[in-house]
Amino acid sequence: MKRSSFFNSLFIITCCLLFACHSSQPLKVKRPPLKVSFVPFIGYIPVVIAQKKGFFKAQGIDVELSNVDYSMQQADFSAGKYDGIGLPLGNLIILSATNPDIQAVMVVDESTGADVVVAESHIKTILNLKGKKLGANLGGFSEVFVTEMLKTSKLTSDDVRLVKVDALEVPDRLQNKAIQAGHTWEPYLSESLKLGAHILFTSKQTPGLILDLVAFRGEVIRDRPEDIRAFVRGWLQALSYWETNIPEGNEIASQALNIPSKKISFEGIDLTDFAENKNFFQSDSPNYIYKNAKKYADFFIRAGNVTRLPNLETLFNSSFLTTPPSLKP
C-alpha cells in the first residue's frame, strides 16, 4: 500500500469512529422557557429575584416572566399565553372551571393581615355596614373574604350593597362616596388611610383563607416535571436569599412594584418557605389547603360562579416539594 493511500484510509476510519462516538451521545434539545405570569404583589417577588440572581439558570431552566395587569391575567392564561400563573386560591378555583387540566404546585404566601376592609371613619363596626355600599372584586376571592367578614357579625351579603370594585380603585371610590367600605391592600391601603378611612377588618382574622399559589398547565407538568421541580427550587432559593439580603431584595421588589424601597413591607404577609408549604398539605394542619379550597368551591357553586365542583384532589400537586433547596446562591 502506498504511504498516501495508507494515511487516506486512516483518516477516513478515524472520521467514522469519531462520528460514531458523537452520534451515540444523546442530543441535547434546548427546551423552551417556562412562561409564567404574575401580578404586582410582594408575594410574587421571589420569582423576580430568582430570575435576576440567576437561580433558575443555576437549576437548569429558562423562565420568561410577565408582570401583568390583574384584569387580563386569567384570560391570557386561558388563551394559552402562559405555562404557569401566580394567583390567589379563590381565583384558582374559578379558573379551574374553564381550565380543568391545571395544578397548583406551591403556596407562595399567606395573607395574615395584608388584605383589609377599610371604611369611612363613621363606620365603627361591621354591623354599621348594614345597608351600606361595600366594594369588592366580585366573583373571586375578594367576595369570599368580605362574606367571611360579614359572618363574624352574623350578617350576609344581603345585608349590604355589594359593589364591584378592584383593590386599586378603593381610595378613589371612598373619596367620591361611591362606596362606604372596600377590600384592598398596599399600596392602596395607605392611600385610603390618608383620605381618612380606617381599617375595619383584616385577613389576620381569616387564617389560611387568602393564599397565593403558582399553578401550571397539566401538559407542562406531565411533559416537563423536572423543570417544574427546578422552578420550585429556584423560587424557594430566592426566598432564602431575600431573607438574608433584605436591602438588595427590597431594591429588586421596589423596581418590580414601582414603589420606593423604603415602602417595601412584609407586614401582614407571610412568604411561605419549604416547611410552611409542606404544612399546608398536611391533613391535620389547621390551615389545611383543601379545607379552605372547599370553602371557596362551595361558595362559588352557591353564587353560580361555577357550575361544577372542581376535583380538589387533583387541583393540587405538592409532589414537587421534595427536598429543601440549597440555600447557597
Contacts in CASP RR format, 6 or more apart in sequence:
PFRMAT RR
TARGET T0000
AUTHOR 0000-0000-0000
METHOD contacts of the structure
MODEL  1
MKRSSFFNSLFIITCCLLFACHSSQPLKVKRPPLKVSFVPFIGYIPVVIA
QKKGFFKAQGIDVELSNVDYSMQQADFSAGKYDGIGLPLGNLIILSATNP
DIQAVMVVDESTGADVVVAESHIKTILNLKGKKLGANLGGFSEVFVTEML
KTSKLTSDDVRLVKVDALEVPDRLQNKAIQAGHTWEPYLSESLKLGAHIL
FTSKQTPGLILDLVAFRGEVIRDRPEDIRAFVRGWLQALSYWETNIPEGN
EIASQALNIPSKKISFEGIDLTDFAENKNFFQSDSPNYIYKNAKKYADFF
IRAGNVTRLPNLETLFNSSFLTTPPSLKP
1 9 0 8 1.000
31 61 0 8 1.000
31 62 0 8 1.000
31 224 0 8 1.000
31 227 0 8 1.000
32 62 0 8 1.000
33 61 0 8 1.000
33 62 0 8 1.000
33 63 0 8 1.000
33 64 0 8 1.000
34 61 0 8 1.000
34 62 0 8 1.000
34 63 0 8 1.000
34 64 0 8 1.000
34 83 0 8 1.000
34 84 0 8 1.000
34 216 0 8 1.000
34 220 0 8 1.000
34 224 0 8 1.000
34 227 0 8 1.000
34 228 0 8 1.000
34 231 0 8 1.000
35 64 0 8 1.000
35 66 0 8 1.000
35 81 0 8 1.000
35 82 0 8 1.000
35 83 0 8 1.000
35 84 0 8 1.000
36 47 0 8 1.000
36 63 0 8 1.000
36 64 0 8 1.000
36 65 0 8 1.000
36 66 0 8 1.000
36 82 0 8 1.000
36 83 0 8 1.000
36 84 0 8 1.000
36 85 0 8 1.000
36 86 0 8 1.000
36 214 0 8 1.000
36 231 0 8 1.000
37 65 0 8 1.000
37 66 0 8 1.000
37 67 0 8 1.000
37 68 0 8 1.000
37 73 0 8 1.000
37 76 0 8 1.000
37 77 0 8 1.000
37 81 0 8 1.000
37 82 0 8 1.000
37 84 0 8 1.000
37 85 0 8 1.000
37 86 0 8 1.000
38 44 0 8 1.000
38 47 0 8 1.000
38 65 0 8 1.000
38 66 0 8 1.000
38 67 0 8 1.000
38 68 0 8 1.000
38 85 0 8 1.000
38 86 0 8 1.000
39 67 0 8 1.000
39 68 0 8 1.000
39 69 0 8 1.000
39 70 0 8 1.000
39 73 0 8 1.000
39 86 0 8 1.000
39 87 0 8 1.000
40 67 0 8 1.000
40 256 0 8 1.000
40 257 0 8 1.000
40 258 0 8 1.000
41 185 0 8 1.000
41 212 0 8 1.000
41 257 0 8 1.000
42 109 0 8 1.000
42 186 0 8 1.000
42 253 0 8 1.000
42 257 0 8 1.000
42 264 0 8 1.000
42 265 0 8 1.000
42 266 0 8 1.000
42 269 0 8 1.000
42 271 0 8 1.000
43 108 0 8 1.000
43 109 0 8 1.000
43 212 0 8 1.000
43 269 0 8 1.000
43 271 0 8 1.000
44 86 0 8 1.000
44 108 0 8 1.000
44 212 0 8 1.000
45 242 0 8 1.000
45 249 0 8 1.000
45 252 0 8 1.000
45 253 0 8 1.000
45 256 0 8 1.000
45 257 0 8 1.000
46 108 0 8 1.000
46 235 0 8 1.000
46 236 0 8 1.000
46 238 0 8 1.000
46 239 0 8 1.000
46 242 0 8 1.000
46 271 0 8 1.000
47 63 0 8 1.000
47 65 0 8 1.000
47 214 0 8 1.000
47 235 0 8 1.000
47 238 0 8 1.000
48 65 0 8 1.000
48 67 0 8 1.000
48 252 0 8 1.000
48 253 0 8 1.000
48 256 0 8 1.000
49 55 0 8 1.000
49 238 0 8 1.000
49 239 0 8 1.000
49 241 0 8 1.000
49 242 0 8 1.000
49 249 0 8 1.000
49 252 0 8 1.000
50 56 0 8 1.000
50 63 0 8 1.000
50 234 0 8 1.000
50 235 0 8 1.000
50 237 0 8 1.000
50 238 0 8 1.000
51 63 0 8 1.000
51 65 0 8 1.000
52 252 0 8 1.000
53 238 0 8 1.000
53 241 0 8 1.000
53 329 0 8 1.000
55 234 0 8 1.000
55 237 0 8 1.000
55 238 0 8 1.000
55 241 0 8 1.000
55 329 0 8 1.000
56 62 0 8 1.000
56 63 0 8 1.000
56 230 0 8 1.000
56 231 0 8 1.000
56 234 0 8 1.000
58 234 0 8 1.000
59 230 0 8 1.000
59 231 0 8 1.000
59 233 0 8 1.000
59 234 0 8 1.000
59 237 0 8 1.000
60 230 0 8 1.000
61 227 0 8 1.000
61 230 0 8 1.000
61 231 0 8 1.000
63 231 0 8 1.000
66 81 0 8 1.000
66 82 0 8 1.000
67 256 0 8 1.000
68 76 0 8 1.000
70 166 0 8 1.000
71 166 0 8 1.000
73 85 0 8 1.000
73 87 0 8 1.000
74 85 0 8 1.000
74 87 0 8 1.000
74 91 0 8 1.000
74 94 0 8 1.000
74 95 0 8 1.000
76 82 0 8 1.000
77 84 0 8 1.000
77 85 0 8 1.000
77 95 0 8 1.000
77 99 0 8 1.000
78 95 0 8 1.000
78 98 0 8 1.000
78 99 0 8 1.000
80 217 0 8 1.000
83 216 0 8 1.000
83 217 0 8 1.000
83 220 0 8 1.000
84 214 0 8 1.000
84 215 0 8 1.000
84 216 0 8 1.000
84 217 0 8 1.000
84 220 0 8 1.000
85 95 0 8 1.000
85 214 0 8 1.000
85 215 0 8 1.000
85 216 0 8 1.000
86 108 0 8 1.000
86 212 0 8 1.000
86 213 0 8 1.000
86 214 0 8 1.000
86 215 0 8 1.000
87 95 0 8 1.000
87 212 0 8 1.000
87 213 0 8 1.000
87 215 0 8 1.000
88 140 0 8 1.000
88 141 0 8 1.000
88 210 0 8 1.000
88 211 0 8 1.000
88 212 0 8 1.000
88 213 0 8 1.000
89 141 0 8 1.000
89 209 0 8 1.000
89 210 0 8 1.000
89 211 0 8 1.000
89 212 0 8 1.000
89 213 0 8 1.000
89 289 0 8 1.000
89 292 0 8 1.000
89 293 0 8 1.000
89 296 0 8 1.000
90 140 0 8 1.000
90 141 0 8 1.000
90 144 0 8 1.000
90 293 0 8 1.000
90 296 0 8 1.000
90 300 0 8 1.000
91 140 0 8 1.000
91 141 0 8 1.000
92 102 0 8 1.000
92 104 0 8 1.000
92 213 0 8 1.000
92 215 0 8 1.000
92 293 0 8 1.000
92 315 0 8 1.000
93 293 0 8 1.000
93 296 0 8 1.000
93 297 0 8 1.000
93 300 0 8 1.000
93 306 0 8 1.000
93 310 0 8 1.000
93 315 0 8 1.000
94 139 0 8 1.000
94 140 0 8 1.000
94 300 0 8 1.000
94 305 0 8 1.000
94 306 0 8 1.000
95 102 0 8 1.000
95 215 0 8 1.000
96 102 0 8 1.000
96 310 0 8 1.000
96 315 0 8 1.000
97 300 0 8 1.000
97 305 0 8 1.000
97 306 0 8 1.000
97 307 0 8 1.000
97 308 0 8 1.000
97 310 0 8 1.000
99 217 0 8 1.000
100 310 0 8 1.000
100 311 0 8 1.000
101 217 0 8 1.000
101 218 0 8 1.000
101 219 0 8 1.000
102 215 0 8 1.000
102 216 0 8 1.000
102 217 0 8 1.000
102 218 0 8 1.000
102 315 0 8 1.000
103 215 0 8 1.000
103 216 0 8 1.000
103 218 0 8 1.000
103 221 0 8 1.000
103 314 0 8 1.000
103 315 0 8 1.000
103 316 0 8 1.000
103 317 0 8 1.000
104 213 0 8 1.000
104 214 0 8 1.000
104 215 0 8 1.000
104 315 0 8 1.000
104 316 0 8 1.000
104 317 0 8 1.000
105 213 0 8 1.000
105 214 0 8 1.000
105 215 0 8 1.000
105 216 0 8 1.000
105 221 0 8 1.000
105 228 0 8 1.000
105 231 0 8 1.000
105 232 0 8 1.000
105 317 0 8 1.000
105 318 0 8 1.000
105 320 0 8 1.000
105 321 0 8 1.000
106 213 0 8 1.000
106 214 0 8 1.000
106 232 0 8 1.000
106 235 0 8 1.000
106 272 0 8 1.000
106 277 0 8 1.000
106 318 0 8 1.000
106 320 0 8 1.000
106 321 0 8 1.000
107 211 0 8 1.000
107 212 0 8 1.000
107 213 0 8 1.000
107 272 0 8 1.000
107 276 0 8 1.000
107 277 0 8 1.000
107 280 0 8 1.000
107 289 0 8 1.000
108 212 0 8 1.000
108 213 0 8 1.000
108 214 0 8 1.000
108 235 0 8 1.000
108 271 0 8 1.000
108 272 0 8 1.000
109 211 0 8 1.000
109 212 0 8 1.000
109 269 0 8 1.000
109 270 0 8 1.000
109 271 0 8 1.000
109 272 0 8 1.000
110 207 0 8 1.000
110 208 0 8 1.000
110 210 0 8 1.000
110 211 0 8 1.000
110 269 0 8 1.000
110 270 0 8 1.000
110 272 0 8 1.000
110 276 0 8 1.000
110 287 0 8 1.000
111 185 0 8 1.000
111 203 0 8 1.000
111 209 0 8 1.000
111 210 0 8 1.000
111 211 0 8 1.000
111 212 0 8 1.000
111 268 0 8 1.000
111 269 0 8 1.000
112 203 0 8 1.000
112 204 0 8 1.000
112 207 0 8 1.000
112 268 0 8 1.000
112 269 0 8 1.000
112 270 0 8 1.000
113 202 0 8 1.000
113 203 0 8 1.000
113 204 0 8 1.000
113 267 0 8 1.000
113 268 0 8 1.000
113 269 0 8 1.000
114 185 0 8 1.000
114 186 0 8 1.000
114 202 0 8 1.000
114 203 0 8 1.000
114 267 0 8 1.000
114 268 0 8 1.000
114 269 0 8 1.000
115 145 0 8 1.000
115 183 0 8 1.000
115 184 0 8 1.000
115 185 0 8 1.000
115 202 0 8 1.000
115 203 0 8 1.000
115 210 0 8 1.000
116 183 0 8 1.000
116 184 0 8 1.000
116 185 0 8 1.000
116 189 0 8 1.000
116 199 0 8 1.000
116 200 0 8 1.000
116 201 0 8 1.000
116 202 0 8 1.000
116 203 0 8 1.000
117 134 0 8 1.000
117 145 0 8 1.000
117 146 0 8 1.000
117 149 0 8 1.000
117 181 0 8 1.000
117 182 0 8 1.000
117 183 0 8 1.000
117 184 0 8 1.000
117 199 0 8 1.000
117 200 0 8 1.000
117 201 0 8 1.000
117 202 0 8 1.000
118 170 0 8 1.000
118 174 0 8 1.000
118 181 0 8 1.000
118 182 0 8 1.000
118 184 0 8 1.000
118 189 0 8 1.000
118 192 0 8 1.000
118 193 0 8 1.000
118 197 0 8 1.000
118 198 0 8 1.000
118 199 0 8 1.000
118 200 0 8 1.000
119 128 0 8 1.000
119 129 0 8 1.000
119 180 0 8 1.000
119 181 0 8 1.000
119 182 0 8 1.000
119 197 0 8 1.000
119 198 0 8 1.000
119 200 0 8 1.000
120 174 0 8 1.000
120 180 0 8 1.000
120 181 0 8 1.000
120 196 0 8 1.000
120 197 0 8 1.000
121 196 0 8 1.000
121 197 0 8 1.000
121 198 0 8 1.000
122 128 0 8 1.000
123 129 0 8 1.000
123 132 0 8 1.000
123 180 0 8 1.000
123 181 0 8 1.000
123 200 0 8 1.000
125 153 0 8 1.000
125 200 0 8 1.000
126 149 0 8 1.000
126 150 0 8 1.000
126 152 0 8 1.000
126 153 0 8 1.000
126 155 0 8 1.000
126 200 0 8 1.000
126 201 0 8 1.000
127 153 0 8 1.000
127 155 0 8 1.000
129 150 0 8 1.000
129 155 0 8 1.000
129 159 0 8 1.000
129 160 0 8 1.000
129 180 0 8 1.000
129 181 0 8 1.000
129 200 0 8 1.000
130 155 0 8 1.000
130 159 0 8 1.000
130 160 0 8 1.000
131 159 0 8 1.000
131 160 0 8 1.000
131 161 0 8 1.000
132 160 0 8 1.000
132 161 0 8 1.000
132 180 0 8 1.000
132 181 0 8 1.000
133 160 0 8 1.000
133 161 0 8 1.000
133 163 0 8 1.000
133 178 0 8 1.000
133 179 0 8 1.000
133 180 0 8 1.000
133 181 0 8 1.000
134 146 0 8 1.000
134 160 0 8 1.000
134 161 0 8 1.000
134 162 0 8 1.000
134 163 0 8 1.000
134 179 0 8 1.000
134 180 0 8 1.000
134 181 0 8 1.000
134 182 0 8 1.000
135 146 0 8 1.000
135 162 0 8 1.000
135 163 0 8 1.000
135 164 0 8 1.000
135 165 0 8 1.000
135 170 0 8 1.000
135 173 0 8 1.000
135 179 0 8 1.000
135 181 0 8 1.000
135 182 0 8 1.000
135 183 0 8 1.000
136 142 0 8 1.000
136 143 0 8 1.000
136 145 0 8 1.000
136 146 0 8 1.000
136 162 0 8 1.000
136 163 0 8 1.000
136 164 0 8 1.000
136 165 0 8 1.000
136 182 0 8 1.000
136 183 0 8 1.000
137 143 0 8 1.000
137 164 0 8 1.000
137 165 0 8 1.000
137 166 0 8 1.000
137 167 0 8 1.000
137 183 0 8 1.000
138 162 0 8 1.000
138 164 0 8 1.000
139 300 0 8 1.000
139 303 0 8 1.000
139 305 0 8 1.000
140 300 0 8 1.000
140 305 0 8 1.000
141 210 0 8 1.000
141 296 0 8 1.000
142 167 0 8 1.000
142 183 0 8 1.000
143 157 0 8 1.000
143 162 0 8 1.000
143 299 0 8 1.000
143 303 0 8 1.000
144 209 0 8 1.000
144 295 0 8 1.000
144 296 0 8 1.000
144 299 0 8 1.000
145 183 0 8 1.000
145 203 0 8 1.000
145 206 0 8 1.000
145 209 0 8 1.000
145 210 0 8 1.000
146 157 0 8 1.000
146 162 0 8 1.000
146 182 0 8 1.000
146 183 0 8 1.000
147 156 0 8 1.000
147 157 0 8 1.000
147 299 0 8 1.000
148 206 0 8 1.000
148 209 0 8 1.000
149 200 0 8 1.000
149 201 0 8 1.000
149 205 0 8 1.000
149 206 0 8 1.000
150 156 0 8 1.000
150 157 0 8 1.000
150 159 0 8 1.000
150 160 0 8 1.000
152 201 0 8 1.000
152 205 0 8 1.000
163 173 0 8 1.000
163 178 0 8 1.000
163 179 0 8 1.000
165 173 0 8 1.000
165 178 0 8 1.000
165 179 0 8 1.000
165 182 0 8 1.000
165 183 0 8 1.000
167 183 0 8 1.000
167 184 0 8 1.000
167 185 0 8 1.000
167 188 0 8 1.000
168 184 0 8 1.000
168 188 0 8 1.000
170 179 0 8 1.000
170 182 0 8 1.000
170 183 0 8 1.000
170 184 0 8 1.000
170 188 0 8 1.000
170 192 0 8 1.000
171 184 0 8 1.000
171 188 0 8 1.000
171 191 0 8 1.000
171 192 0 8 1.000
171 195 0 8 1.000
171 197 0 8 1.000
173 179 0 8 1.000
173 182 0 8 1.000
174 180 0 8 1.000
174 181 0 8 1.000
174 182 0 8 1.000
174 192 0 8 1.000
174 195 0 8 1.000
174 197 0 8 1.000
175 195 0 8 1.000
181 200 0 8 1.000
184 192 0 8 1.000
186 265 0 8 1.000
187 259 0 8 1.000
187 263 0 8 1.000
189 199 0 8 1.000
193 199 0 8 1.000
202 268 0 8 1.000
203 209 0 8 1.000
203 210 0 8 1.000
203 268 0 8 1.000
204 268 0 8 1.000
207 286 0 8 1.000
207 287 0 8 1.000
208 287 0 8 1.000
208 292 0 8 1.000
209 292 0 8 1.000
209 295 0 8 1.000
211 280 0 8 1.000
211 289 0 8 1.000
211 292 0 8 1.000
214 231 0 8 1.000
214 235 0 8 1.000
216 228 0 8 1.000
220 227 0 8 1.000
220 228 0 8 1.000
221 228 0 8 1.000
221 317 0 8 1.000
225 320 0 8 1.000
228 320 0 8 1.000
229 320 0 8 1.000
229 322 0 8 1.000
232 320 0 8 1.000
232 321 0 8 1.000
232 325 0 8 1.000
233 325 0 8 1.000
233 326 0 8 1.000
234 325 0 8 1.000
236 273 0 8 1.000
236 274 0 8 1.000
236 324 0 8 1.000
236 325 0 8 1.000
237 325 0 8 1.000
237 326 0 8 1.000
237 327 0 8 1.000
237 329 0 8 1.000
239 271 0 8 1.000
239 273 0 8 1.000
240 273 0 8 1.000
240 325 0 8 1.000
240 327 0 8 1.000
241 249 0 8 1.000
241 327 0 8 1.000
241 329 0 8 1.000
242 249 0 8 1.000
242 271 0 8 1.000
247 261 0 8 1.000
250 261 0 8 1.000
250 264 0 8 1.000
251 261 0 8 1.000
253 261 0 8 1.000
253 264 0 8 1.000
254 260 0 8 1.000
254 261 0 8 1.000
254 263 0 8 1.000
254 264 0 8 1.000
257 264 0 8 1.000
270 276 0 8 1.000
272 280 0 8 1.000
274 321 0 8 1.000
274 324 0 8 1.000
274 325 0 8 1.000
275 324 0 8 1.000
277 318 0 8 1.000
277 321 0 8 1.000
278 318 0 8 1.000
278 321 0 8 1.000
279 285 0 8 1.000
279 287 0 8 1.000
280 287 0 8 1.000
280 288 0 8 1.000
280 289 0 8 1.000
281 288 0 8 1.000
281 289 0 8 1.000
281 316 0 8 1.000
281 318 0 8 1.000
281 321 0 8 1.000
282 288 0 8 1.000
283 290 0 8 1.000
289 316 0 8 1.000
290 312 0 8 1.000
290 313 0 8 1.000
290 316 0 8 1.000
293 312 0 8 1.000
293 315 0 8 1.000
293 316 0 8 1.000
294 312 0 8 1.000
297 306 0 8 1.000
297 309 0 8 1.000
297 310 0 8 1.000
297 312 0 8 1.000
298 309 0 8 1.000
300 306 0 8 1.000
301 307 0 8 1.000
301 308 0 8 1.000
301 309 0 8 1.000
END
